[in-house]
Amino acid sequence: MNEATPAAAPVLSLRNLSVDARTPEGRKPVLEDVSFELASGETLCIAGESGSGKSVTSLSIMGLLPKASLRVASGSVLLGERDLLKLSDRAMRSVRGGDIAMVFQEPMTSLNPVMSVGSQLTEAIRAHQGSDNAEAVALKMLDAVQITEPARRLKQYPHELSGGMRQRVMIAMALSCRPKVLIADEPTTALDVTVQAQILKLMRELKREFGASIILITHDMGVVAEMADRVVIMQNGRIVEQGTALAVFQRPKEAYTQQLLAAVPRLGALTGTDRPPRITQRAVETLHPNRTPVLNVRDLTVTYGNAASRFFKGKPPVAAVDGVSFDILPGETLGLVGESGSGKSTTGKAVLGLIPFKGNVLIDGRNIAGLSQREMRPVRRSAQMIFQDPYASLDPRMAVGKAIGEPMLIHGIGNHSERQDRVAELLRRVGLTPDAATRYPHEFSGGQRQRICIARALALEPKLIVADESVAALDVSVRARVLDLLLELQETMGLAYLFISHDMAVVERMSHNVAVMRAGRIIETGTRRDIFENPRDDYTRALIAAVPIPDPEVYRVKGVHA
């Protein structure tokens, strides 16, 4: 741009936007004096942890705040010269989709399950552009977002498409009326890493083609580094820092931003080492000198579909897990990685006897194949599971102490007083205070709830813990603390982990050995160093290459922001 040319007016401006929540105690501020500008052709990333106000900001711009619980207290949202907060509902309907469009996190809940993809696309187009050539425009948009066989996809329903394809449909719908601003609220959070890489690349290409400015909301600092021209960091409803991507990443001014960046696991940070980072000084090898596997899996197979079933009549069974074999030693972690549908979670459930399987699974030397539920009870003392969602894993009507003590009650361990003492000890061990025992799950944050789930898993003093995406639902700084806790417990108790995750950077941090799954099979296995520093399989290399790097300089050198 010529230096004499005046700076173009921003496409969108937020000025001192404040939003209040209605609570029994009165008004509570949710956003306070939020101000930023979005330039033409710019990608602005809003980053921060859960509850920071990112999504409330986007809903405020779109005029979609739930009126029963939230209200704009003050400020303005300017689209050009128009203050969107002063427009009537009818006027805002023409702005939504026409001038500003939004893509939400979960495409399956954003799309109508009983309408075809074509019907939903043409409905949006007709609402803003009239009925002429709506189907032709829809076909063109599906082609623009690189969906194969677009004419056939128009006739399909959302459940017939993959997660990545559904998100492409949402992007096509958002861009079909050529909006000035596209707001994408965590658009890749629910997607596998390779699909995420494709969607981010697609968004960059479409920005150039359609000339839209983008507000990208995310908690993933790797995505921020890859996509952002400028960055806004939010905490507790306020903007704590904003600037160019390079400035925020390389010279963060605020302590919160520094903490946020420090907590991000970086792929390659453990290059040249064979083990996860040590949290304590205790040597785990001294706890189990014989080194006999805690978990021994041979030819594990899980099939779904029964020819006698009305749902699968005439269809061959599907092998969700097909001939999988591995061992886990005491005090070690096997990271099990792969994309959605690869069979990771099914493997985790099968090795604990939670679903029927074929093959042999030995837990602490005992083969659980064919055991009844009664026969499995003593085995369950040796092996426990931590699930992905700490919000769904705890009974909301059960006090935390009772939830942690329940496994001991079921297995007849100790009397009431001894169990209470054990619960207090477990709460301290996971970094909570004993008085937490009398409180209920809704009184705790996500990270605290996952600590409670870990305490419950430890109640029976197991030798093996299966952690299925156990930190996926947590914010980056909370995730780092929970991972450190898991490593500390492993070092002090000699625990073996089957650590299931799609996050390659987290798996690198946690694992001694890694197995890569695809379509129900393990396609590559080796030490952490083997897999991350010298992967043999093309699929493993693709998984590693797709991980966003939390350093915008890398993408600047590659010309990604050009």
C-alpha positions in Angstrom: 0.0 0.0 0.0 1.2 3.5 -0.8 2.3 5.3 2.4 0.2 8.4 1.5 -3.0 6.3 1.2 -5.1 6.8 4.3 -5.9 3.7 6.4 -9.2 2.1 5.3 -12.1 2.3 7.7 -12.6 -0.9 9.7 -15.3 -3.3 8.5 -16.4 -3.9 12.1 -15.8 -2.0 15.3 -16.6 -2.9 18.9 -16.5 0.0 21.3 -16.7 -0.4 25.0 -19.1 -3.4 24.7 -20.4 -4.6 28.1 -22.9 -7.4 28.7 -24.6 -8.3 31.9 -26.1 -11.7 33.1 -29.3 -11.8 35.1 -28.7 -13.8 38.3 -30.8 -14.3 41.5 -28.2 -11.9 43.1 -28.8 -9.3 40.5 -26.8 -8.2 37.4 -23.4 -9.8 36.9 -20.9 -8.5 34.3 -20.1 -11.0 31.6 -18.3 -8.6 29.2 -16.6 -5.4 30.3 -15.6 -2.6 27.9 -14.6 -4.9 25.0 -13.1 -2.9 22.2 -11.4 -3.9 18.9 -11.6 -3.3 15.2 -11.6 -5.7 12.2 -9.9 -4.5 9.1 -11.0 -5.5 5.5 -9.5 -8.8 4.5 -8.1 -9.4 8.0 -8.3 -12.5 10.2 -8.7 -11.6 13.8 -8.4 -14.4 16.4 -10.0 -14.1 19.8 -8.4 -16.5 22.2 -8.9 -17.3 25.8 -10.1 -20.1 28.1 -13.6 -21.2 28.9 -15.7 -18.4 30.5 -13.4 -15.6 29.1 -16.2 -14.1 27.0 -15.2 -15.2 23.5 -18.5 -16.7 22.5 -20.6 -14.0 24.2 -18.7 -11.5 22.2 -19.6 -13.2 18.9 -23.3 -13.7 19.9 -23.4 -10.0 20.8 -22.2 -9.1 17.3 -24.8 -11.4 15.7 -27.6 -10.1 17.9 -28.2 -13.7 19.2 -27.8 -13.2 23.0 -30.4 -15.2 24.9 -32.6 -12.3 26.1 -33.8 -14.2 29.1 -30.4 -14.4 30.7 -28.0 -11.8 29.0 -28.4 -8.2 27.9 -26.1 -5.6 26.4 -25.5 -3.0 29.1 -23.6 -0.5 27.1 -21.3 0.1 24.1 -21.7 -0.2 20.3 -21.1 -2.7 17.5 -20.5 -0.8 14.3 -20.7 -2.5 10.9 -19.4 0.3 8.8 -21.4 3.3 10.1 -24.4 1.3 11.3 -24.7 0.4 15.0 -26.1 -3.1 15.0 -27.2 -2.8 18.6 -29.8 -0.2 17.6 -31.3 -2.2 14.7 -34.7 -3.8 15.0 -35.0 -7.6 15.0 -36.2 -7.5 11.4 -33.3 -5.3 10.3 -30.8 -7.7 12.1 -32.3 -10.7 10.2 -31.2 -9.1 6.9 -27.7 -8.4 8.4 -27.3 -12.0 9.6 -26.3 -14.2 6.7 -26.2 -11.2 4.4 -23.5 -8.9 5.9 -22.3 -11.1 8.8 -22.4 -14.9 8.8 -21.4 -17.4 11.5 -20.0 -20.9 11.7 -20.5 -22.7 15.0 -18.4 -25.4 16.7 -20.6 -28.5 16.2 -22.0 -28.8 12.6 -24.2 -31.7 13.5 -26.3 -29.6 15.9 -26.2 -26.6 13.5 -27.7 -28.5 10.6 -31.3 -29.6 10.5 -31.2 -33.5 10.6 -34.5 -33.9 8.7 -33.6 -31.5 5.8 -31.3 -32.4 2.9 -28.1 -30.4 2.5 -29.4 -28.9 -0.6 -32.6 -27.7 1.0 -30.7 -26.0 3.8 -28.3 -24.3 1.5 -31.0 -23.0 -0.9 -33.1 -21.8 2.0 -30.3 -19.5 3.2 -29.6 -18.3 -0.4 -33.3 -17.6 -1.1 -33.7 -15.7 2.2 -31.1 -13.2 1.2 -30.8 -13.3 -2.6 -34.2 -14.5 -3.9 -35.1 -17.8 -5.5 -33.5 -17.3 -8.9 -30.6 -19.8 -9.5 -30.6 -20.8 -5.8 -29.7 -24.4 -6.6 -27.0 -23.3 -9.0 -25.4 -21.1 -6.3 -25.6 -24.0 -3.8 -23.9 -26.3 -6.2 -21.2 -23.7 -6.9 -20.7 -23.1 -3.1 -20.2 -26.9 -2.4 -17.7 -27.0 -5.2 -15.9 -23.9 -3.7 -15.5 -25.6 -0.3 -14.0 -28.6 -2.1 -16.8 -31.2 -1.5 -16.6 -34.0 -3.9 -19.6 -34.9 -6.0 -21.5 -31.8 -5.0 -24.6 -32.7 -7.0 -25.0 -35.9 -5.0 -24.2 -34.2 -1.7 -27.1 -31.8 -2.2 -29.5 -34.7 -1.9 -27.9 -36.2 1.2 -28.8 -35.6 4.8 -26.3 -34.4 7.5 -25.9 -37.8 9.1 -24.7 -39.2 5.8 -21.7 -36.8 5.8 -18.5 -36.9 7.9 -17.8 -34.2 10.5 -15.3 -32.5 8.2 -17.8 -32.5 5.3 -20.6 -31.1 7.6 -18.3 -28.3 8.6 -17.6 -27.5 4.9 -21.4 -27.4 4.3 -21.7 -24.8 7.2 -18.9 -22.7 5.7 -20.5 -22.9 2.2 -23.8 -21.8 3.8 -22.2 -18.9 5.6 -20.3 -17.7 2.5 -23.2 -18.2 0.0 -24.4 -14.7 0.4 -20.9 -13.2 0.3 -20.9 -11.6 3.8 -18.4 -8.9 4.7 -17.6 -10.6 8.0 -17.4 -14.4 8.8 -17.4 -15.3 12.5 -16.1 -18.8 13.1 -16.6 -20.0 16.7 -14.3 -22.9 17.5 -15.0 -24.3 13.9 -12.4 -27.1 14.2 -12.5 -28.1 17.8 -14.7 -31.2 17.2 -12.6 -32.3 14.2 -9.6 -34.6 13.8 -6.2 -32.9 13.4 -5.9 -33.8 9.7 -9.4 -32.6 8.9 -8.7 -29.5 11.0 -5.7 -28.7 8.8 -7.9 -29.1 5.7 -10.6 -26.7 7.1 -8.1 -24.1 8.1 -6.4 -24.2 4.7 -9.9 -23.9 3.1 -10.8 -20.9 5.2 -7.6 -19.1 4.1 -8.3 -19.8 0.4 -11.9 -18.7 0.7 -10.9 -15.5 2.5 -8.8 -14.6 -0.6 -11.5 -15.7 -3.0 -14.5 -14.1 -1.4 -12.7 -11.1 0.3 -14.4 -11.7 3.7 -12.9 -10.5 6.9 -12.8 -13.3 9.5 -13.2 -13.4 13.3 -11.9 -16.8 14.4 -12.7 -17.8 18.0 -10.5 -20.5 19.5 -8.7 -21.8 22.6 -6.0 -23.5 20.5 -3.0 -21.3 20.3 -1.5 -23.4 17.5 -4.6 -22.5 15.4 -4.2 -18.8 16.4 -0.5 -18.9 15.2 -1.5 -20.4 11.9 -4.5 -18.2 11.1 -4.2 -14.8 12.8 -3.1 -11.4 11.4 -4.0 -9.9 14.8 -4.9 -11.5 18.1 -7.2 -10.5 21.0 -6.6 -12.3 24.3 -9.6 -12.4 26.7 -9.8 -13.3 30.4 -12.9 -13.0 32.7 -14.9 -10.9 30.2 -12.1 -8.4 29.5 -9.5 -8.0 26.8 -6.1 -8.3 28.5 -3.9 -8.0 25.4 -4.2 -7.4 21.7 -1.8 -6.9 18.9 -0.3 -8.5 15.8 0.2 -12.3 16.0 4.0 -12.0 16.0 4.0 -9.4 18.8 1.6 -11.4 21.0 3.5 -14.7 20.6 7.0 -13.3 20.6 6.7 -10.4 23.0 3.6 -11.0 25.2 3.2 -8.1 27.7 0.6 -9.6 30.1 1.3 -12.3 32.6 -1.9 -14.2 31.6 -0.8 -14.3 28.0 2.6 -15.6 29.0 1.0 -18.3 31.1 -1.4 -19.2 28.3 1.5 -19.6 25.8 3.7 -21.5 28.3 1.0 -24.1 29.0 0.7 -25.1 25.3 2.3 -28.5 24.6 4.7 -28.1 21.7 5.4 -31.0 19.4 9.1 -31.7 19.3 9.8 -30.2 22.7 11.0 -33.7 23.9 13.2 -34.4 20.9 16.2 -36.5 21.9 14.6 -38.0 25.0 13.1 -41.4 25.6 10.7 -40.7 28.5 8.1 -38.1 29.6 9.4 -35.2 31.7 9.9 -36.2 35.3 7.7 -34.3 37.8 9.1 -35.9 41.0 12.5 -37.2 42.0 11.3 -40.8 42.8 12.5 -43.4 40.3 9.5 -45.4 39.2 11.6 -48.4 38.2 12.2 -49.3 41.9 8.5 -49.8 42.4 8.2 -52.8 40.0 11.6 -54.5 39.6 10.2 -57.5 37.8 8.8 -55.4 34.9 6.0 -57.9 34.1 3.3 -56.3 31.9 0.3 -55.0 33.7 -1.7 -55.2 30.5 -1.1 -57.8 27.8 -3.4 -57.7 24.7 -3.2 -60.2 21.9 -5.4 -60.3 18.8 -8.1 -58.1 20.2 -11.1 -57.9 17.9 -14.4 -56.1 18.4 -17.2 -56.4 15.8 -20.5 -54.5 15.5 -23.4 -55.8 13.6 -25.4 -59.0 13.9 -27.1 -60.6 10.9 -30.0 -61.5 13.2 -30.5 -57.9 14.2 -33.2 -55.9 12.5 -30.8 -53.0 12.2 -28.0 -55.0 10.5 -30.1 -57.5 8.5 -28.3 -58.5 5.3 -25.2 -56.5 6.3 -21.8 -58.0 7.2 -20.4 -57.3 10.7 -18.0 -54.4 10.9 -14.7 -54.8 12.7 -14.2 -51.7 14.9 -11.0 -53.2 16.3 -9.2 -55.8 14.1 -6.5 -58.0 15.6 -4.8 -55.5 17.9 -1.9 -56.5 20.2 0.3 -54.6 22.7 1.8 -54.6 26.2 2.0 -52.0 28.9 4.6 -52.3 31.7 4.2 -50.9 35.2 5.0 -47.2 35.5 4.8 -46.7 31.7 2.3 -45.1 29.3 1.2 -46.4 26.0 -0.2 -43.5 23.9 -2.9 -44.7 21.6 -3.5 -42.2 18.8 -5.6 -42.0 15.6 -8.5 -40.1 14.1 -12.2 -40.5 15.0 -13.5 -43.9 14.1 -10.0 -45.5 14.2 -11.0 -47.8 17.1 -9.1 -46.1 20.0 -12.0 -45.7 22.4 -13.4 -49.1 21.5 -10.0 -50.6 22.4 -10.0 -48.9 25.7 -13.5 -50.2 26.6 -12.6 -53.7 25.5 -9.5 -54.1 27.5 -11.5 -53.3 30.6 -14.2 -55.8 29.7 -16.8 -53.1 29.2 -17.9 -54.4 25.8 -17.7 -57.9 24.3 -14.5 -58.8 22.4 -12.5 -61.7 20.9 -8.9 -62.4 21.7 -6.9 -62.4 24.9 -6.6 -59.5 27.4 -4.5 -60.2 30.5 -4.8 -57.6 33.4 -2.2 -58.2 36.0 -1.7 -61.7 34.7 -5.4 -62.7 34.6 -7.1 -63.4 31.3 -10.5 -61.6 31.3 -11.7 -63.1 28.0 -15.1 -64.8 28.7 -15.4 -63.7 32.3 -18.8 -62.9 33.7 -19.6 -59.6 35.4 -19.3 -61.3 38.8 -15.9 -62.8 37.8 -14.8 -59.4 36.6 -15.4 -57.6 39.9 -12.0 -58.5 41.5 -10.2 -57.6 38.2 -11.7 -54.1 38.3 -9.7 -53.4 41.4 -6.6 -53.5 39.2 -7.9 -51.5 36.3 -9.9 -48.3 36.2 -11.0 -45.7 33.6 -11.0 -41.9 33.3 -13.5 -40.7 30.7 -13.3 -37.6 28.5 -16.1 -35.4 29.9 -15.8 -34.6 33.6 -19.2 -33.0 33.5 -21.0 -36.2 32.4 -18.8 -38.6 34.5 -20.1 -37.5 37.9 -23.6 -37.9 39.2 -24.8 -34.3 39.8 -27.0 -35.5 42.8 -24.1 -37.3 44.6 -21.7 -35.4 46.8 -18.1 -35.7 45.7 -17.0 -37.7 48.8 -19.7 -40.3 48.2 -18.8 -40.5 44.5 -15.1 -41.2 45.3 -16.0 -43.6 48.1 -18.6 -45.6 46.1 -16.0 -48.0 44.5 -14.7 -48.8 48.0 -18.2 -49.4 49.3 -19.0 -51.7 46.3 -15.8 -53.7 46.9 -16.3 -53.9 50.6 -13.2 -52.0 51.5 -13.0 -50.6 55.0 -15.7 -49.3 57.3 -17.4 -45.9 56.9 -14.8 -44.0 58.9 -11.9 -45.6 57.1 -13.5 -44.8 53.7 -13.9 -41.2 54.8 -10.3 -41.0 55.7 -9.3 -42.5 52.4 -11.5 -40.0 50.5 -9.8 -37.1 52.3 -6.4 -38.6 51.5 -7.3 -39.0 47.8 -8.6 -35.5 47.5 -5.3 -34.2 48.9 -3.4 -36.4 46.5 -5.1 -34.8 43.5 -4.6 -31.3 44.8 -8.0 -30.6 46.4 -8.9 -30.0 50.0 -10.8 -32.6 52.1 -13.8 -30.3 52.6 -14.5 -30.8 48.9 -16.1 -34.1 49.9 -19.3 -32.4 51.1 -19.8 -30.4 47.9 -21.5 -31.3 44.6 -20.0 -31.5 41.1 -21.7 -28.3 39.9 -19.6 -26.3 42.4 -16.3 -27.2 40.7 -14.6 -26.1 37.5 -13.9 -28.6 34.7 -10.3 -29.2 35.8 -11.4 -29.7 39.4 -14.0 -32.2 38.3 -11.4 -34.2 36.3 -9.3 -34.3 39.4 -12.2 -35.7 41.3 -12.6 -38.4 38.5 -8.9 -39.2 38.9 -9.4 -39.5 42.7 -12.3 -41.9 42.1 -10.2 -44.0 39.7 -7.4 -44.2 42.4 -9.8 -45.3 45.2 -9.2 -49.0 44.5 -5.4 -48.6 44.2 -5.4 -49.9 40.6 -2.3 -50.8 38.6 -3.7 -49.7 35.3 -5.7 -46.6 34.3 -7.3 -46.2 30.9 -7.5 -42.5 30.2 -9.8 -41.9 27.2 -9.4 -38.3 25.9 -9.2 -37.4 29.6 -7.9 -33.8 29.0 -9.6 -33.0 25.7 -12.4 -31.0 27.3 -10.1 -28.9 29.4 -8.6 -25.5 28.8 -4.9 -25.4 27.9 -3.6 -24.2 31.3 -5.9 -26.6 33.2 -4.9 -29.4 30.8 -1.2 -28.8 31.6 -1.9 -29.1 35.4 -3.9 -32.3 35.0 -1.2 -33.9 32.8 1.4 -33.0 35.4 -0.8 -34.6 38.1 -1.1 -37.8 36.0 2.7 -37.9 35.5 3.3 -37.3 39.3 0.9 -40.1 40.3 2.6 -42.4 37.8 6.0 -41.7 39.3 4.9 -42.1 42.9 2.5 -45.0 42.5 4.0 -46.9 39.6 0.7 -46.6 37.6 0.5 -47.9 34.0 -1.6 -45.8 31.6 -3.3 -46.5 28.3 -3.5 -42.9 27.2 -6.0 -42.5 24.4 -5.9 -39.2 22.5 -6.1 -37.5 19.1 -3.7 -34.7 20.3 -0.3 -35.7 19.1 1.5 -33.0 21.2 -0.1 -34.3 24.4 0.7 -37.9 23.5 4.3 -37.0 22.9 4.5 -35.4 26.4 2.8 -38.3 28.2 4.0 -41.5 26.5 6.9 -44.0 26.8 5.5 -45.9 23.8 3.0 -45.0 21.1 0.6 -47.1 18.9 -1.0 -45.5 15.9 -4.5 -46.8 14.9 -6.3 -46.5 11.7 -9.5 -48.3 10.6 -9.4 -50.6 13.6 -5.8 -51.7 13.2 -2.4 -50.7 14.7 -0.4 -49.6 11.7 2.7 -48.5 13.6 4.1 -48.9 17.1 7.3 -47.9 18.8 8.9 -45.8 21.5 7.9 -42.2 21.8 11.2 -41.3 20.1 10.6 -43.7 17.2 7.2 -42.5 16.4 7.7 -38.7 16.7 11.3 -38.5 15.4 11.4 -41.2 12.8 7.9 -42.3 11.8 7.8 -45.0 9.2 4.2 -44.9 8.0 2.8 -42.1 5.8 -0.3 -41.9 7.9 1.7 -41.3 11.1 3.7 -38.6 9.2 0.5 -37.0 8.1 -0.9 -36.9 11.6 2.3 -35.2 12.9 2.5 -32.7 10.0 -1.1 -31.6 10.6 -0.5 -30.4 14.2 -0.6 -26.6 14.3 2.6 -25.1 15.6 2.1 -22.3 18.2 4.6 -19.9 16.5 3.3 -17.5 13.8 6.9 -17.0 12.6 6.8 -20.5 11.2 3.8 -19.7 9.1 5.2 -16.4 8.0 8.3 -18.1 6.7 6.1 -20.6 4.9 4.1 -17.8 3.3 0.8 -19.0 4.9 -0.3 -15.4 5.6 0.9 -14.0 2.3 
